[in-house]
């Protein structure tokens, strides 16, 4: 007889490539299910390069499979805590222009700065976020545009090739840079449009010091401030804009040349958030998922959360216990705060799987 705490290996077949393999499943969770099937997450590389769910009934028979579509949004959530951790270590990286050009050309860095300015997303092809090359490049961009942590994503070379092959059309507006090979794979804008940012690089080229970096950062901050003001103006006439801004900011007169006003006008026109097209059924499913609430079972001993086998499970259960009633968006939001404050790394893709497990164990109730 198999013990309640043991696992049993069952045969699963990948619904994508048909490769098969035996995977262990927890006996107590499966056998205690009164009816229906239990979803079991099969992670990437356990059976094959794909990840999917297997639905297993109480007789340990696979009833169905669900393929997880690889998404940029999910990958972005997964790495966000890592990027925040890199920002905390910013002082450890030499982001001077001299050192930066060991990892990227000035023209490509200028292009990435321009992407940050107009709000176009950046995709880095990188498989080692702890490498010096990525740490230097990411922190150099974040020095000028801190919001890059929100607008960039990172894919390993195999994941990029797979995603580009299947969903290349979704990357047409991305600036794509291969960090390992120092190659700009894709630029949605011509190099000529980013030429004004040569002025930013020029200010740190001759005197590569922290003070000069601060001056250059101040210039970018002014640019963003003036851009917001100019975009709010009723007029698009250059002379009227120049006259108004020069009068208001006489010490920053050089920022109101025709060159800079032109680049300011381009910001809204160059990057427009692509419209997300979804079917009615997908919209309905998304709404149902977002509306779900998670209730903590107060009959469970308070030490249950601390006794979980992974940090992620522990924190998820602690959050639900503290909040009593919380949505999945609220859980991930709290996890992000904890990850940032405590220098932790979480795989947010596992949260739905963990919630299903907690529901089956009776820790929580899902509505």
C-alpha positions as CSV (number, residue, x, y, z in Angstrom):
1,X,0.0,0.0,0.0
2,X,1.3,3.4,-0.9
3,X,1.7,5.9,2.0
4,X,-0.3,9.0,2.0
5,X,2.8,11.2,1.9
6,X,4.3,9.3,-1.1
7,X,4.2,9.9,-4.8
8,X,3.3,7.7,-7.7
9,X,4.8,7.8,-11.2
10,X,2.4,8.1,-14.0
11,X,3.0,8.2,-17.8
12,X,2.3,11.6,-19.4
13,X,2.6,12.5,-23.1
14,X,3.5,16.0,-24.1
15,X,0.6,17.5,-26.2
16,X,3.1,19.5,-28.2
17,X,5.8,17.1,-29.3
18,X,4.3,13.8,-28.1
19,X,7.4,12.9,-26.1
20,X,6.4,10.7,-23.1
21,X,7.8,10.2,-19.7
22,X,6.9,9.1,-16.2
23,X,6.5,11.9,-13.6
24,X,5.8,11.6,-9.8
25,X,2.5,12.9,-8.6
26,X,1.4,13.2,-4.9
27,X,-0.8,10.3,-4.0
28,X,-2.8,12.0,-1.2
29,X,-3.8,15.0,-3.3
30,X,-5.0,12.8,-6.2
31,X,-6.7,10.1,-4.3
32,X,-8.6,12.5,-1.9
33,X,-10.3,14.2,-4.9
34,X,-14.0,13.3,-4.7
35,X,-14.7,13.9,-8.3
36,X,-13.2,15.4,-11.5
37,X,-9.5,15.6,-12.2
38,X,-6.6,17.3,-10.5
39,X,-4.3,19.5,-12.6
40,X,-0.7,18.6,-12.3
41,X,1.9,21.1,-13.6
42,X,4.6,19.5,-15.7
43,X,7.6,21.9,-15.8
44,X,9.8,22.5,-18.8
45,X,12.6,19.9,-19.3
46,X,11.0,17.3,-17.0
47,X,9.6,15.3,-19.9
48,X,10.6,17.5,-22.9
49,X,11.4,21.2,-23.6
50,X,7.7,22.1,-23.1
51,X,5.6,22.9,-20.1
52,X,2.0,21.8,-19.7
53,X,-0.7,20.6,-17.3
54,X,-1.9,17.0,-17.0
55,X,-5.4,16.5,-15.6
56,X,-5.4,13.3,-13.5
57,X,-8.4,11.5,-12.0
58,X,-8.5,9.7,-8.7
59,X,-7.6,6.4,-10.5
60,X,-4.3,8.1,-11.7
61,X,-5.5,8.2,-15.3
62,X,-4.6,11.2,-17.4
63,X,-7.9,12.6,-18.7
64,X,-6.6,15.7,-20.6
65,X,-3.8,18.1,-21.2
66,X,-3.4,21.9,-21.3
67,X,-0.6,23.6,-23.1
68,X,0.8,26.8,-21.6
69,X,1.3,29.4,-24.2
70,X,4.7,31.1,-23.7
71,X,4.0,34.8,-23.1
72,X,6.2,37.9,-22.9
73,X,4.1,39.3,-20.1
74,X,4.6,36.1,-18.0
75,X,8.4,36.2,-18.7
76,X,8.5,39.9,-17.7
77,X,6.9,39.2,-14.4
78,X,9.3,36.3,-13.8
79,X,12.4,38.5,-14.2
80,X,11.1,41.8,-12.6
81,X,12.4,40.9,-9.1
82,X,15.8,40.0,-10.6
83,X,16.1,43.4,-12.3
84,X,15.1,45.2,-9.1
85,X,17.8,43.2,-7.4
86,X,20.4,44.4,-10.0
87,X,19.4,48.0,-9.4
88,X,20.2,47.5,-5.7
89,X,23.7,46.5,-6.8
90,X,24.1,49.4,-9.2
91,X,27.2,50.8,-7.4
92,X,29.1,47.5,-8.2
93,X,29.0,48.2,-12.0
94,X,31.2,50.6,-13.9
95,X,28.7,52.4,-16.2
96,X,31.2,54.9,-17.6
97,X,31.0,55.3,-21.4
98,X,34.5,53.8,-21.7
99,X,33.5,50.6,-19.9
100,X,30.0,50.5,-21.5
101,X,31.5,50.4,-25.0
102,X,33.1,47.1,-24.1
103,X,29.7,45.6,-24.3
104,X,27.8,47.7,-26.8
105,X,28.6,50.3,-29.5
106,X,27.7,53.9,-28.9
107,X,25.3,53.9,-31.8
108,X,23.3,50.9,-30.4
109,X,23.3,52.4,-26.9
110,X,22.1,55.7,-28.3
111,X,19.3,53.7,-30.1
112,X,18.3,52.0,-26.8
113,X,18.2,55.4,-25.0
114,X,15.9,56.6,-27.8
115,X,13.7,53.6,-27.3
116,X,13.4,54.4,-23.6
117,X,12.5,58.0,-24.4
118,X,9.7,57.2,-26.8
119,X,8.4,54.4,-24.6
120,X,9.2,51.5,-27.0
121,X,9.8,48.2,-25.3
122,X,13.3,46.6,-25.3
123,X,13.9,42.9,-25.5
124,X,17.3,41.7,-24.4
125,X,18.6,38.3,-25.6
126,X,20.5,37.1,-22.5
127,X,20.9,33.8,-20.6
128,X,22.9,35.1,-17.7
129,X,21.5,38.0,-15.8
130,X,24.3,37.8,-13.3
131,X,26.9,38.5,-16.0
132,X,28.9,41.7,-16.0
133,X,27.9,42.5,-19.5
134,X,24.2,42.5,-18.7
135,X,24.7,44.3,-15.3
136,X,26.6,47.1,-16.9
137,X,24.3,47.6,-19.8
138,X,21.1,47.4,-17.8
139,X,22.3,49.7,-15.1
140,X,23.6,52.2,-17.6
141,X,20.1,52.4,-19.2
142,X,18.4,52.4,-15.8
143,X,20.6,55.4,-14.8
144,X,19.0,57.5,-17.5
145,X,15.6,55.9,-17.6
146,X,14.7,54.1,-14.4
147,X,11.4,52.9,-15.9
148,X,13.3,50.6,-18.2
149,X,12.7,47.9,-15.5
150,X,9.0,48.1,-16.4
151,X,9.4,48.3,-20.2
152,X,12.1,45.7,-20.9
153,X,12.0,41.9,-21.0
154,X,14.7,39.3,-21.3
155,X,14.6,36.0,-23.2
156,X,17.3,33.4,-23.4
157,X,18.5,32.6,-27.0
158,X,16.5,29.4,-27.3
159,X,13.3,31.1,-25.9
160,X,13.8,34.1,-28.2
161,X,14.2,31.9,-31.3
162,X,11.1,29.9,-30.3
163,X,9.0,32.9,-29.6
164,X,10.2,34.8,-32.7
165,X,9.3,31.8,-34.9
166,X,5.8,31.5,-33.5
167,X,4.9,35.1,-32.6
168,X,7.4,37.3,-34.5
169,X,4.7,39.7,-35.5
170,X,4.3,40.7,-31.8
171,X,8.0,41.8,-31.7
172,X,7.9,44.2,-34.6
173,X,7.9,47.3,-32.4
174,X,10.5,46.0,-30.0
175,X,14.2,47.0,-29.9
176,X,15.9,43.7,-29.7
177,X,19.6,43.5,-28.6
178,X,21.7,40.4,-28.2
179,X,23.8,41.1,-25.1
180,X,26.2,38.2,-25.5
181,X,27.2,38.9,-29.1
182,X,26.9,42.7,-28.8
183,X,24.5,42.8,-31.8
184,X,21.5,44.9,-32.4
185,X,19.0,42.3,-33.8
186,X,16.2,44.8,-34.5
187,X,15.6,48.5,-34.4
188,X,12.0,49.7,-35.0
189,X,13.4,53.2,-35.7
190,X,16.2,54.4,-38.0
191,X,19.5,55.4,-36.4
192,X,19.1,59.0,-37.7
193,X,16.2,59.5,-35.3
194,X,18.4,58.8,-32.3
195,X,21.2,61.1,-33.4
196,X,20.2,63.9,-30.9
197,X,21.2,61.6,-28.1
198,X,24.8,61.9,-29.3
199,X,24.7,65.1,-27.3
200,X,24.1,63.1,-24.1
201,X,27.0,60.7,-24.9
202,X,29.2,63.6,-25.8
203,X,28.8,65.1,-22.4
204,X,30.3,62.0,-20.8
205,X,32.8,61.0,-23.5
206,X,35.6,63.4,-22.6
207,X,35.3,63.5,-18.8
208,X,34.0,60.0,-17.8
209,X,33.2,60.7,-14.2
210,X,30.3,60.2,-11.8
211,X,29.7,63.9,-11.8
212,X,29.5,64.0,-15.6
213,X,27.0,61.1,-15.5
214,X,24.9,63.1,-13.0
215,X,25.0,66.1,-15.4
216,X,23.9,63.8,-18.3
217,X,21.1,62.3,-16.2
218,X,19.9,65.8,-15.3
219,X,19.7,66.7,-19.0
220,X,17.6,63.6,-19.7
221,X,15.3,64.5,-16.8
222,X,14.9,68.0,-18.2
223,X,14.1,66.5,-21.6
224,X,11.3,64.4,-20.1
225,X,10.0,67.3,-18.1
226,X,10.0,69.6,-21.1
227,X,8.4,66.9,-23.3
228,X,5.5,66.6,-21.0
229,X,5.0,70.3,-21.0
230,X,5.3,70.8,-24.7
231,X,2.9,67.8,-25.4
232,X,0.3,69.6,-23.2
233,X,0.5,72.8,-25.3
234,X,-2.2,73.7,-27.7
235,X,0.2,74.8,-30.4
236,X,2.6,72.7,-32.5
237,X,4.3,75.8,-34.0
238,X,8.1,75.6,-33.4
239,X,8.6,79.3,-33.0
240,X,5.8,79.7,-30.4
241,X,7.1,76.7,-28.5
242,X,10.7,78.0,-28.5
243,X,9.7,81.4,-27.4
244,X,7.5,80.1,-24.6
245,X,9.9,77.6,-23.2
246,X,13.0,79.8,-23.5
247,X,11.2,82.5,-21.6
248,X,10.1,80.1,-18.9
249,X,13.5,78.2,-18.7
250,X,16.3,80.7,-19.7
251,X,19.0,78.6,-18.2
252,X,18.0,75.6,-20.4
253,X,17.8,77.5,-23.7
254,X,19.9,74.9,-25.6
255,X,17.2,72.3,-24.9
256,X,14.8,74.1,-27.2
257,X,16.6,73.9,-30.4
258,X,14.7,72.7,-33.5
259,X,16.5,69.3,-33.1
260,X,15.2,68.7,-29.6
261,X,11.7,70.0,-30.3
262,X,11.5,67.7,-33.3
263,X,12.4,64.7,-31.2
264,X,9.9,65.7,-28.5
265,X,7.2,65.9,-31.2
266,X,8.1,62.4,-32.4
267,X,7.6,60.7,-29.0
268,X,3.9,60.2,-29.2
269,X,3.9,59.4,-32.9
270,X,6.7,56.8,-32.9
271,X,5.4,54.4,-30.3
272,X,1.8,53.4,-29.8
273,X,0.9,50.6,-27.5
274,X,-0.3,47.7,-29.8
275,X,-3.9,46.8,-29.4
276,X,-4.5,43.5,-27.8
277,X,-6.9,41.4,-29.8
278,X,-8.7,38.7,-27.9
279,X,-11.7,36.5,-28.6
280,X,-14.9,36.9,-26.5
281,X,-14.1,33.6,-24.9
282,X,-10.6,34.6,-24.0
283,X,-11.9,37.9,-22.5
284,X,-14.5,36.0,-20.5
285,X,-11.9,33.6,-19.2
286,X,-9.6,36.4,-18.3
287,X,-12.3,38.2,-16.4
288,X,-13.3,35.1,-14.5
289,X,-9.6,34.6,-13.5
290,X,-9.2,38.2,-12.4
291,X,-12.4,38.2,-10.4
292,X,-11.5,35.1,-8.4
293,X,-11.0,35.7,-4.7
294,X,-8.9,33.6,-2.3
295,X,-10.0,33.0,1.3
296,X,-7.8,31.7,4.0
297,X,-9.1,28.8,6.0
298,X,-8.9,30.0,9.6
299,X,-9.1,26.5,10.9
300,X,-5.6,25.8,9.5
301,X,-2.8,26.2,12.1
302,X,-1.1,29.6,11.9
303,X,2.3,27.8,11.5
304,X,1.3,26.2,8.2
305,X,2.7,29.0,6.1
306,X,6.1,28.9,7.8
307,X,6.3,25.1,7.2
308,X,6.0,25.2,3.4
309,X,8.8,23.6,1.5
310,X,9.5,26.7,-0.7
311,X,9.8,30.4,0.0
312,X,7.3,31.2,-2.7
313,X,4.6,28.9,-1.1
314,X,5.3,30.3,2.3
315,X,4.9,33.9,1.2
316,X,1.8,33.2,-0.9
317,X,0.1,31.6,2.1
318,X,1.3,34.3,4.5
319,X,-0.2,37.0,2.2
320,X,-3.6,35.3,2.0
321,X,-3.6,34.7,5.7
322,X,-2.8,38.3,6.5
323,X,-5.3,39.7,4.0
324,X,-8.0,37.1,4.6
325,X,-9.6,37.8,1.2
326,X,-7.3,38.7,-1.8
327,X,-7.2,38.4,-5.6
328,X,-4.4,36.9,-7.6
329,X,-3.3,40.4,-8.8
330,X,-3.1,41.4,-5.1
331,X,-1.0,38.4,-4.3
332,X,1.5,39.0,-7.1
333,X,1.6,42.7,-6.2
334,X,2.5,41.8,-2.5
335,X,5.0,39.3,-3.7
336,X,6.7,41.9,-5.9
337,X,7.0,44.3,-2.9
338,X,8.5,41.5,-0.7
339,X,10.9,40.5,-3.5
340,X,12.1,44.1,-3.8
341,X,12.3,44.8,-0.1
342,X,14.0,41.5,0.9
343,X,16.2,40.9,-2.3
344,X,14.2,37.8,-3.1
345,X,13.5,36.2,-6.4
346,X,10.1,34.6,-7.2
347,X,8.7,32.8,-10.3
348,X,5.3,34.4,-10.5
349,X,4.2,31.9,-13.1
350,X,3.9,29.3,-10.3
351,X,1.4,31.3,-8.3
352,X,-1.7,29.8,-10.0
353,X,-0.3,26.3,-9.6
354,X,0.4,26.9,-5.9
355,X,-3.1,28.3,-5.3
356,X,-4.7,25.2,-6.9
357,X,-2.5,23.0,-4.6
358,X,-3.5,25.1,-1.5
359,X,-7.2,24.7,-2.5
360,X,-6.8,20.9,-2.8
361,X,-5.1,20.8,0.6
362,X,-7.9,22.8,2.2
363,X,-5.7,25.8,3.1
364,X,-7.8,28.2,1.0
365,X,-11.1,28.5,-0.7
366,X,-11.4,29.9,-4.2
367,X,-14.6,31.7,-5.5
